[in-house]
Amino acid sequence: MSDSHTPLLTVPLDALHRELGAKMVPFAGYSMPVQYPAGVLGEHLHTRASAGLFDVSHMGQVEIRGKDCARWLETLVPGDIIGLGLGKTRYTVFTNDQGGILDDLMVSKLADDHLFLVINAACKHEDFAHMQAAIGTQVEMRMITDRALVALQGPKAAEALGTLCPDALAMTFMTIRELDIAGIGCLATRSGYTGEDGWEISVPTDRAEELVRKLLALPGIMPAGLGARDSLRLEAGLCLYGSDIDTATTPVEAGLSWILGKRRRAEGGFPGDAIIQKQLAEGPSRLRVGIQPLGRAPARAHTEITDEAGNRLGEICSGGFGPSADRPVAMGYVPKDFAAQGTKLKLMVRGKALDAEVASLPFVPHRYFKG
C-alpha cells in the first residue's frame, strides 16, 4: 500500500498502539495496527459480542463552510446533500465523468453553511484537490489535521459510552453531535463500518490518548485493528474502496443505487449522471453480489468466478473467512443474468473449481440503532 522508499506517517495514538502490543503494518502511507495480542479472530468476535475500539485516524477529515456548500458539493456527488437534515450524516461517493467512483465518503451537516466530511486515507489528498479544483473559492475548505478519529463498535458500545457521556444515548444511526466525553470535547457520529451499533469519534489530537485510555478502561472494550475491521465490514456486505469499488465501477453496478434519492435521479447534475441514469433505467451489465462458497475453503480477492460450464464471469473483489458467519464469505461482480440469489457458480481456488452460489447481503445482520 506504500512506497517502500517513503517514510511511513504515524497516527497520534502510535505510541499507545505499541504499548498495547499491536502488530504495526504499512497501510495507505501510515503505520497502522493490524491486530493486537488477542488476534484478528478474537478482536472480530469480541466486537460482535461486546465492543471493539478502532483507530481510524489515518482517514481524512474535512470541513466545508459557506452559504452554498451543500449545493456545491452536489456538483461532485450523486447524494442529496441539500436535503440532508441538520445533525444528520449521509454516505455518498465522488463520481467521474464515466460514472465511476473516485472515493466513497461520509457527509454530515453541522449547519446550513457547515459540512463535515470523512474520506478514505489513500484518496484523501486527491479528494481534497478534486474538491478544490471543482469548487475553488466558492466555499472555504480545510483538511482537519489536528484531530484523531476512533471508532467504538459493537452491541455493548452504547452501554459503555453512556457511562462517560449520557448525551450520546440520545443519538440514532447516522446522526452527528458535539459531545462532552469525560470532559473532552468531541464530534461524534453514530455510525461505523462493521455492521454494528457504535460511534466514530473525532477528538483533538492532544486529548486522543486520554480519551482512548478512558474508553479502554470501560468493561467489555477491547482494542481492535485493521484485520478485524476488514473481516467485520465484509460480513456486513460493506464496500472497501480500491477492492469492491473503484473508478471503473459505477454506484449502480456496485449495488449502491440507494444512495441516489428521487430528486438526484431525476435532475442529475453530478459527474457521469447520464451514464448512471441510463443504468438506473435499463439495469447495469454487471452487479456486485454476495457469494457463498459451499465448502470450507475461502475465496480471496481476484479469485476467478465462472459458470458451471467453466466460462469466466468475473472475479471476487473481497473474500475470506467470516468468523461470525462461521463460513467463508465473499463478494464479486457477475453479469446481471447471473446475479439472482441462489445462482450456481464455480470459484477457481488453487486450480480447483469449487462450488458456490450467489447469496444475499449482508452475511451477518446489521444492528444499527435507529431508535
ZAGU-357256 format. One record per residue (C-alpha): residue number from 1; z negated, y, x negated. Coordinates in nm, 3 decimals. Layout:
residues N
+-----+---------+---------+---------+
!  nr !      up !   north !    east !
+-----+---------+---------+---------+
! NUM !       Z !       Y !       X !
...
+-----+---------+---------+---------+
This chain:
residues 371
+-----+---------+---------+---------+
!  nr !      up !   north !    east !
+-----+---------+---------+---------+
!   1 !   0.000 !   0.000 !   0.000 !
!   2 !  -0.046 !   0.233 !  -0.301 !
!   3 !   0.149 !   0.316 !  -0.617 !
!   4 !  -0.033 !   0.138 !  -0.898 !
!   5 !   0.006 !   0.447 !  -1.119 !
!   6 !  -0.157 !   0.681 !  -0.868 !
!   7 !  -0.538 !   0.704 !  -0.882 !
!   8 !  -0.694 !   0.594 !  -0.554 !
!   9 !  -0.866 !   0.853 !  -0.340 !
!  10 !  -1.222 !   0.787 !  -0.228 !
!  11 !  -1.382 !   0.843 !   0.112 !
!  12 !  -1.712 !   1.033 !   0.145 !
!  13 !  -1.900 !   0.707 !   0.204 !
!  14 !  -1.762 !   0.533 !  -0.107 !
!  15 !  -2.097 !   0.505 !  -0.288 !
!  16 !  -2.267 !   0.368 !   0.024 !
!  17 !  -1.997 !   0.103 !   0.070 !
!  18 !  -2.055 !  -0.018 !  -0.285 !
!  19 !  -2.433 !  -0.014 !  -0.235 !
!  20 !  -2.383 !  -0.233 !   0.074 !
!  21 !  -2.181 !  -0.484 !  -0.130 !
!  22 !  -1.836 !  -0.403 !   0.007 !
!  23 !  -1.524 !  -0.552 !  -0.144 !
!  24 !  -1.304 !  -0.247 !  -0.203 !
!  25 !  -0.924 !  -0.264 !  -0.187 !
!  26 !  -0.637 !  -0.013 !  -0.206 !
!  27 !  -0.523 !   0.096 !   0.140 !
!  28 !  -0.299 !   0.395 !   0.226 !
!  29 !  -0.381 !   0.556 !  -0.107 !
!  30 !  -0.758 !   0.514 !  -0.069 !
!  31 !  -1.017 !   0.273 !  -0.199 !
!  32 !  -1.146 !   0.118 !   0.125 !
!  33 !  -1.392 !  -0.158 !   0.221 !
!  34 !  -1.204 !  -0.467 !   0.342 !
!  35 !  -1.527 !  -0.662 !   0.400 !
!  36 !  -1.898 !  -0.676 !   0.326 !
!  37 !  -2.110 !  -0.982 !   0.231 !
!  38 !  -2.102 !  -1.113 !   0.591 !
!  39 !  -1.725 !  -1.161 !   0.553 !
!  40 !  -1.437 !  -1.083 !   0.785 !
!  41 !  -1.518 !  -1.366 !   1.027 !
!  42 !  -1.885 !  -1.267 !   1.052 !
!  43 !  -1.806 !  -0.899 !   1.096 !
!  44 !  -1.544 !  -0.972 !   1.362 !
!  45 !  -1.770 !  -1.196 !   1.570 !
!  46 !  -2.066 !  -0.961 !   1.531 !
!  47 !  -1.858 !  -0.669 !   1.661 !
!  48 !  -1.755 !  -0.870 !   1.967 !
!  49 !  -2.116 !  -0.981 !   2.030 !
!  50 !  -2.310 !  -0.672 !   1.926 !
!  51 !  -2.163 !  -0.378 !   1.732 !
!  52 !  -1.981 !  -0.307 !   1.407 !
!  53 !  -1.963 !   0.022 !   1.219 !
!  54 !  -1.630 !   0.100 !   1.054 !
!  55 !  -1.540 !   0.378 !   0.812 !
!  56 !  -1.204 !   0.528 !   0.910 !
!  57 !  -1.237 !   0.848 !   0.709 !
!  58 !  -0.901 !   0.783 !   0.543 !
!  59 !  -0.729 !   0.877 !   0.868 !
!  60 !  -0.608 !   1.231 !   0.925 !
!  61 !  -0.799 !   1.474 !   1.143 !
!  62 !  -0.605 !   1.781 !   1.255 !
!  63 !  -0.684 !   2.075 !   1.479 !
!  64 !  -0.422 !   2.287 !   1.652 !
!  65 !  -0.514 !   2.623 !   1.802 !
!  66 !  -0.306 !   2.865 !   2.004 !
!  67 !  -0.220 !   2.969 !   2.357 !
!  68 !   0.073 !   2.728 !   2.391 !
!  69 !  -0.044 !   2.449 !   2.159 !
!  70 !  -0.010 !   2.177 !   2.426 !
!  71 !   0.342 !   2.289 !   2.517 !
!  72 !   0.447 !   2.299 !   2.152 !
!  73 !   0.306 !   1.952 !   2.081 !
!  74 !   0.502 !   1.817 !   2.378 !
!  75 !   0.824 !   1.901 !   2.191 !
!  76 !   0.729 !   1.626 !   1.943 !
!  77 !   0.567 !   1.356 !   2.160 !
!  78 !   0.653 !   1.192 !   2.496 !
!  79 !   0.294 !   1.210 !   2.621 !
!  80 !   0.172 !   1.456 !   2.884 !
!  81 !  -0.034 !   1.699 !   2.676 !
!  82 !  -0.009 !   1.998 !   2.910 !
!  83 !  -0.162 !   1.791 !   3.191 !
!  84 !  -0.438 !   1.646 !   2.973 !
!  85 !  -0.775 !   1.746 !   3.115 !
!  86 !  -1.036 !   1.933 !   2.914 !
!  87 !  -1.259 !   1.693 !   2.728 !
!  88 !  -1.003 !   1.412 !   2.762 !
!  89 !  -0.823 !   1.204 !   2.496 !
!  90 !  -0.474 !   1.052 !   2.515 !
!  91 !  -0.282 !   0.804 !   2.300 !
!  92 !   0.078 !   0.901 !   2.222 !
!  93 !   0.344 !   0.880 !   1.949 !
!  94 !   0.568 !   1.109 !   1.745 !
!  95 !   0.933 !   1.014 !   1.804 !
!  96 !   1.250 !   1.078 !   1.604 !
!  97 !   1.596 !   1.165 !   1.736 !
!  98 !   1.677 !   0.795 !   1.778 !
!  99 !   1.366 !   0.739 !   1.989 !
! 100 !   1.193 !   0.559 !   1.701 !
! 101 !   0.823 !   0.602 !   1.633 !
! 102 !   0.721 !   0.818 !   1.337 !
! 103 !   0.350 !   0.753 !   1.395 !
! 104 !   0.100 !   0.694 !   1.673 !
! 105 !  -0.192 !   0.928 !   1.730 !
! 106 !  -0.483 !   1.030 !   1.949 !
! 107 !  -0.475 !   1.378 !   2.105 !
! 108 !  -0.788 !   1.536 !   2.253 !
! 109 !  -0.810 !   1.866 !   2.442 !
! 110 !  -1.120 !   2.064 !   2.346 !
! 111 !  -0.998 !   2.378 !   2.523 !
! 112 !  -0.672 !   2.503 !   2.671 !
! 113 !  -0.594 !   2.654 !   2.332 !
! 114 !  -0.756 !   2.390 !   2.109 !
! 115 !  -0.635 !   2.034 !   2.038 !
! 116 !  -0.790 !   1.774 !   1.807 !
! 117 !  -0.563 !   1.501 !   1.665 !
! 118 !  -0.635 !   1.179 !   1.476 !
! 119 !  -0.332 !   1.046 !   1.287 !
! 120 !  -0.274 !   0.747 !   1.059 !
! 121 !  -0.376 !   0.763 !   0.695 !
! 122 !  -0.044 !   0.650 !   0.546 !
! 123 !   0.150 !   0.904 !   0.755 !
! 124 !  -0.087 !   1.199 !   0.773 !
! 125 !   0.081 !   1.430 !   0.523 !
! 126 !   0.427 !   1.354 !   0.662 !
! 127 !   0.296 !   1.405 !   1.016 !
! 128 !   0.144 !   1.740 !   0.925 !
! 129 !   0.465 !   1.856 !   0.756 !
! 130 !   0.664 !   1.733 !   1.058 !
! 131 !   0.449 !   1.941 !   1.292 !
! 132 !   0.463 !   2.245 !   1.066 !
! 133 !   0.841 !   2.227 !   1.040 !
! 134 !   0.886 !   2.195 !   1.416 !
! 135 !   0.614 !   2.426 !   1.540 !
! 136 !   0.598 !   2.666 !   1.249 !
! 137 !   0.377 !   2.970 !   1.302 !
! 138 !   0.375 !   2.944 !   1.680 !
! 139 !   0.025 !   2.795 !   1.662 !
! 140 !  -0.241 !   2.753 !   1.396 !
! 141 !  -0.273 !   2.407 !   1.242 !
! 142 !  -0.533 !   2.279 !   1.000 !
! 143 !  -0.581 !   1.943 !   0.831 !
! 144 !  -0.955 !   1.886 !   0.853 !
! 145 !  -1.073 !   1.783 !   0.506 !
! 146 !  -1.447 !   1.843 !   0.535 !
! 147 !  -1.532 !   1.571 !   0.786 !
! 148 !  -1.568 !   1.194 !   0.771 !
! 149 !  -1.475 !   0.962 !   1.059 !
! 150 !  -1.662 !   0.647 !   1.158 !
! 151 !  -1.613 !   0.407 !   1.449 !
! 152 !  -1.905 !   0.235 !   1.622 !
! 153 !  -1.759 !  -0.053 !   1.822 !
! 154 !  -1.895 !  -0.334 !   2.037 !
! 155 !  -2.084 !  -0.416 !   2.359 !
! 156 !  -2.418 !  -0.301 !   2.210 !
! 157 !  -2.274 !   0.029 !   2.079 !
! 158 !  -2.391 !   0.227 !   2.383 !
! 159 !  -2.743 !   0.089 !   2.374 !
! 160 !  -2.771 !   0.170 !   2.004 !
! 161 !  -2.614 !   0.516 !   2.008 !
! 162 !  -2.810 !   0.608 !   2.320 !
! 163 !  -3.136 !   0.585 !   2.125 !
! 164 !  -3.018 !   0.860 !   1.892 !
! 165 !  -2.811 !   1.058 !   2.143 !
! 166 !  -2.871 !   1.000 !   2.517 !
! 167 !  -2.591 !   1.251 !   2.598 !
! 168 !  -2.335 !   1.005 !   2.459 !
! 169 !  -2.401 !   0.771 !   2.751 !
! 170 !  -2.260 !   1.026 !   2.997 !
! 171 !  -1.917 !   0.985 !   2.837 !
! 172 !  -1.647 !   0.748 !   2.963 !
! 173 !  -1.349 !   0.587 !   2.791 !
! 174 !  -1.102 !   0.836 !   2.637 !
! 175 !  -1.324 !   1.142 !   2.663 !
! 176 !  -1.439 !   1.373 !   2.383 !
! 177 !  -1.756 !   1.573 !   2.342 !
! 178 !  -1.962 !   1.758 !   2.085 !
! 179 !  -2.281 !   1.560 !   2.035 !
! 180 !  -2.608 !   1.606 !   1.852 !
! 181 !  -2.672 !   1.262 !   1.700 !
! 182 !  -3.018 !   1.251 !   1.542 !
! 183 !  -2.996 !   1.622 !   1.460 !
! 184 !  -2.640 !   1.601 !   1.320 !
! 185 !  -2.365 !   1.793 !   1.499 !
! 186 !  -2.070 !   1.557 !   1.559 !
! 187 !  -1.744 !   1.548 !   1.754 !
! 188 !  -1.710 !   1.211 !   1.925 !
! 189 !  -1.453 !   1.033 !   2.141 !
! 190 !  -1.549 !   0.728 !   2.345 !
! 191 !  -1.264 !   0.522 !   2.209 !
! 192 !  -1.169 !   0.288 !   1.928 !
! 193 !  -0.918 !   0.026 !   1.822 !
! 194 !  -1.098 !  -0.303 !   1.872 !
! 195 !  -1.070 !  -0.352 !   2.249 !
! 196 !  -1.446 !  -0.294 !   2.276 !
! 197 !  -1.655 !  -0.006 !   2.406 !
! 198 !  -1.754 !   0.241 !   2.138 !
! 199 !  -1.716 !   0.579 !   1.978 !
! 200 !  -1.515 !   0.737 !   1.698 !
! 201 !  -1.742 !   0.999 !   1.544 !
! 202 !  -1.622 !   1.292 !   1.333 !
! 203 !  -1.910 !   1.414 !   1.117 !
! 204 !  -1.938 !   1.680 !   0.844 !
! 205 !  -1.888 !   1.519 !   0.504 !
! 206 !  -2.225 !   1.634 !   0.373 !
! 207 !  -2.407 !   1.463 !   0.663 !
! 208 !  -2.190 !   1.148 !   0.684 !
! 209 !  -2.409 !   0.917 !   0.474 !
! 210 !  -2.721 !   1.035 !   0.656 !
! 211 !  -2.559 !   0.955 !   0.993 !
! 212 !  -2.431 !   0.614 !   0.883 !
! 213 !  -2.768 !   0.511 !   0.741 !
! 214 !  -2.933 !   0.606 !   1.071 !
! 215 !  -2.676 !   0.406 !   1.267 !
! 216 !  -2.705 !   0.101 !   1.043 !
! 217 !  -3.083 !   0.111 !   1.082 !
! 218 !  -3.049 !   0.051 !   1.456 !
! 219 !  -3.089 !  -0.305 !   1.591 !
! 220 !  -2.763 !  -0.501 !   1.610 !
! 221 !  -2.544 !  -0.269 !   1.399 !
! 222 !  -2.353 !  -0.425 !   1.105 !
! 223 !  -2.109 !  -0.258 !   0.865 !
! 224 !  -1.755 !  -0.390 !   0.912 !
! 225 !  -1.442 !  -0.349 !   0.703 !
! 226 !  -1.066 !  -0.323 !   0.742 !
! 227 !  -1.024 !  -0.701 !   0.764 !
! 228 !  -1.228 !  -0.730 !   1.084 !
! 229 !  -1.073 !  -0.414 !   1.222 !
! 230 !  -0.729 !  -0.572 !   1.188 !
! 231 !  -0.823 !  -0.905 !   1.348 !
! 232 !  -1.004 !  -0.726 !   1.632 !
! 233 !  -0.709 !  -0.499 !   1.714 !
! 234 !  -0.468 !  -0.796 !   1.700 !
! 235 !  -0.675 !  -0.991 !   1.953 !
! 236 !  -0.678 !  -0.675 !   2.167 !
! 237 !  -0.296 !  -0.658 !   2.153 !
! 238 !  -0.300 !  -0.313 !   1.990 !
! 239 !  -0.019 !  -0.193 !   1.762 !
! 240 !  -0.058 !  -0.124 !   1.392 !
! 241 !   0.182 !   0.141 !   1.265 !
! 242 !   0.414 !   0.004 !   0.999 !
! 243 !   0.376 !  -0.350 !   1.130 !
! 244 !   0.425 !  -0.351 !   1.508 !
! 245 !   0.582 !  -0.007 !   1.549 !
! 246 !   0.798 !   0.200 !   1.315 !
! 247 !   1.092 !   0.439 !   1.300 !
! 248 !   1.331 !   0.168 !   1.423 !
! 249 !   1.116 !   0.083 !   1.726 !
! 250 !   1.107 !   0.283 !   2.049 !
! 251 !   0.799 !   0.311 !   2.271 !
! 252 !   0.981 !   0.112 !   2.542 !
! 253 !   1.064 !  -0.176 !   2.306 !
! 254 !   0.703 !  -0.171 !   2.183 !
! 255 !   0.565 !  -0.215 !   2.535 !
! 256 !   0.424 !   0.139 !   2.530 !
! 257 !   0.617 !   0.279 !   2.826 !
! 258 !   0.281 !   0.355 !   2.990 !
! 259 !   0.233 !   0.649 !   2.754 !
! 260 !   0.512 !   0.835 !   2.939 !
! 261 !   0.390 !   0.996 !   3.259 !
! 262 !   0.615 !   1.071 !   3.555 !
! 263 !   0.688 !   1.429 !   3.451 !
! 264 !   0.782 !   1.346 !   3.092 !
! 265 !   1.003 !   1.056 !   3.205 !
! 266 !   1.195 !   1.289 !   3.432 !
! 267 !   1.204 !   1.605 !   3.219 !
! 268 !   1.235 !   1.464 !   2.866 !
! 269 !   1.207 !   1.741 !   2.612 !
! 270 !   1.097 !   1.527 !   2.317 !
! 271 !   1.298 !   1.377 !   2.027 !
! 272 !   1.507 !   1.078 !   2.133 !
! 273 !   1.446 !   1.148 !   2.502 !
! 274 !   1.793 !   1.040 !   2.619 !
! 275 !   1.765 !   0.701 !   2.443 !
! 276 !   1.414 !   0.640 !   2.575 !
! 277 !   1.507 !   0.748 !   2.929 !
! 278 !   1.803 !   0.510 !   2.924 !
! 279 !   1.581 !   0.221 !   2.812 !
! 280 !   1.331 !   0.304 !   3.085 !
! 281 !   1.609 !   0.290 !   3.343 !
! 282 !   1.802 !  -0.012 !   3.215 !
! 283 !   1.546 !  -0.201 !   3.009 !
! 284 !   1.548 !  -0.239 !   2.629 !
! 285 !   1.739 !  -0.515 !   2.449 !
! 286 !   1.417 !  -0.647 !   2.291 !
! 287 !   1.044 !  -0.632 !   2.360 !
! 288 !   0.715 !  -0.673 !   2.179 !
! 289 !   0.532 !  -0.969 !   2.328 !
! 290 !   0.220 !  -1.172 !   2.270 !
! 291 !   0.297 !  -1.506 !   2.105 !
! 292 !   0.069 !  -1.807 !   2.126 !
! 293 !   0.117 !  -2.072 !   1.857 !
! 294 !   0.040 !  -2.404 !   2.027 !
! 295 !  -0.114 !  -2.568 !   1.722 !
! 296 !  -0.388 !  -2.450 !   1.487 !
! 297 !  -0.162 !  -2.307 !   1.215 !
! 298 !  -0.144 !  -1.926 !   1.224 !
! 299 !   0.191 !  -1.749 !   1.201 !
! 300 !   0.174 !  -1.445 !   0.973 !
! 301 !   0.384 !  -1.129 !   0.973 !
! 302 !   0.759 !  -1.184 !   0.913 !
! 303 !   0.747 !  -1.545 !   1.035 !
! 304 !   1.086 !  -1.622 !   1.192 !
! 305 !   1.094 !  -1.673 !   1.570 !
! 306 !   1.369 !  -1.900 !   1.709 !
! 307 !   1.459 !  -2.050 !   2.044 !
! 308 !   1.417 !  -2.424 !   2.097 !
! 309 !   1.767 !  -2.484 !   1.958 !
! 310 !   1.682 !  -2.306 !   1.633 !
! 311 !   1.869 !  -1.980 !   1.700 !
! 312 !   1.697 !  -1.680 !   1.543 !
! 313 !   1.539 !  -1.442 !   1.795 !
! 314 !   1.326 !  -1.214 !   1.580 !
! 315 !   1.008 !  -1.225 !   1.375 !
! 316 !   0.632 !  -1.197 !   1.401 !
! 317 !   0.509 !  -0.842 !   1.338 !
! 318 !   0.134 !  -0.922 !   1.335 !
! 319 !  -0.028 !  -1.263 !   1.329 !
! 320 !  -0.332 !  -1.455 !   1.218 !
! 321 !  -0.630 !  -1.646 !   1.346 !
! 322 !  -0.822 !  -1.486 !   1.633 !
! 323 !  -1.191 !  -1.563 !   1.574 !
! 324 !  -1.298 !  -1.468 !   1.928 !
! 325 !  -0.996 !  -1.633 !   2.090 !
! 326 !  -1.067 !  -1.935 !   1.865 !
! 327 !  -0.698 !  -1.995 !   1.810 !
! 328 !  -0.401 !  -1.844 !   1.625 !
! 329 !  -0.265 !  -1.526 !   1.785 !
! 330 !   0.045 !  -1.321 !   1.713 !
! 331 !   0.279 !  -1.050 !   1.836 !
! 332 !   0.651 !  -1.023 !   1.777 !
! 333 !   0.982 !  -0.890 !   1.904 !
! 334 !   1.218 !  -1.109 !   2.104 !
! 335 !   1.529 !  -1.039 !   2.315 !
! 336 !   1.439 !  -0.935 !   2.670 !
! 337 !   1.573 !  -1.265 !   2.809 !
! 338 !   1.302 !  -1.446 !   2.611 !
! 339 !   1.015 !  -1.207 !   2.693 !
! 340 !   0.879 !  -1.373 !   3.009 !
! 341 !   0.531 !  -1.521 !   2.985 !
! 342 !   0.545 !  -1.893 !   2.913 !
! 343 !   0.888 !  -1.886 !   2.745 !
! 344 !   0.903 !  -2.165 !   2.484 !
! 345 !   0.962 !  -2.058 !   2.124 !
! 346 !   0.961 !  -2.204 !   1.774 !
! 347 !   0.794 !  -2.045 !   1.472 !
! 348 !   0.915 !  -2.126 !   1.122 !
! 349 !   0.590 !  -2.175 !   0.929 !
! 350 !   0.627 !  -2.308 !   0.574 !
! 351 !   0.965 !  -2.454 !   0.657 !
! 352 !   0.848 !  -2.630 !   0.973 !
! 353 !   0.944 !  -2.536 !   1.330 !
! 354 !   0.612 !  -2.514 !   1.516 !
! 355 !   0.576 !  -2.487 !   1.893 !
! 356 !   0.476 !  -2.156 !   2.050 !
! 357 !   0.516 !  -1.966 !   2.373 !
! 358 !   0.516 !  -1.608 !   2.499 !
! 359 !   0.163 !  -1.512 !   2.607 !
! 360 !   0.016 !  -1.223 !   2.798 !
! 361 !  -0.164 !  -0.948 !   2.606 !
! 362 !  -0.443 !  -0.893 !   2.523 !
! 363 !  -0.566 !  -1.225 !   2.389 !
! 364 !  -0.926 !  -1.110 !   2.442 !
! 365 !  -1.003 !  -0.887 !   2.745 !
! 366 !  -1.060 !  -0.516 !   2.683 !
! 367 !  -1.412 !  -0.400 !   2.757 !
! 368 !  -1.377 !  -0.023 !   2.761 !
! 369 !  -1.639 !   0.174 !   2.955 !
! 370 !  -1.458 !   0.350 !   3.238 !
! 371 !  -1.767 !   0.441 !   3.442 !
+-----+---------+---------+---------+
